[in-house]
């Protein structure tokens, strides 16, 4: 059975405002609810955990009172929030998809494709790069990458629960390793990761400008 952990543990200050980014409303609905509801109604997802900032836990519990999800406290780093979320999953969940609350427009089709790949391999959503990619040092171009081999990481990212728990234990003995996503952990220990192609709709909202653009798209495309 597959569960989902939606990470909303950060404060997202780059967006601005007095509340965490994931509480900013998009078309009358908090950002985190868009993806949470998509996972909750998907036939392959049997449980959903939302990780939230500790000081905001009671607020999120109240916000989620009409949804069948579990609210867990996030950690200092993203991977610690995910670890807490995985620990909060109910018994019987064998695989987990981890998704950023700041990617509110994940589609049911993308989740379905991830679920089918997850039967055979760890996997992640990523989108190909079409622009020429330069490596620079001190403001000067050093070299050009082969863009056919470059992918931009998105979420969901998925793996067996038991495997991630095992790798979290192994991480304890590695100094200065602070992964920014689940794929980084799997890579560190040589676990193959299958790519499922993502899209612009699944981009992460990080800045105020991206929030404004997402609101524009939502109002004009989903009206």
Secondary structure, 3 states (H helix, E strand, C coil): CEEEEEEECCCCHHHCCCCCHHHCEECCEEHHHHHHHHHHCCCCEEEEEEEECHHHHHHHHHHCCCCCCEEEECCCCHHHHHHHHHHCCCCCCCEEEEEECCCCCCCHHHHHHHHHHHCCCEEEEEEECCCCCEEEECCEEEEECCHHHCEEEEEEEEEEHHHHHHHHHHHCCCCCCCCCCHHHHHHHCCCCEEEEECCHHHCCCCCHHHHHHHHHHHHHHCC
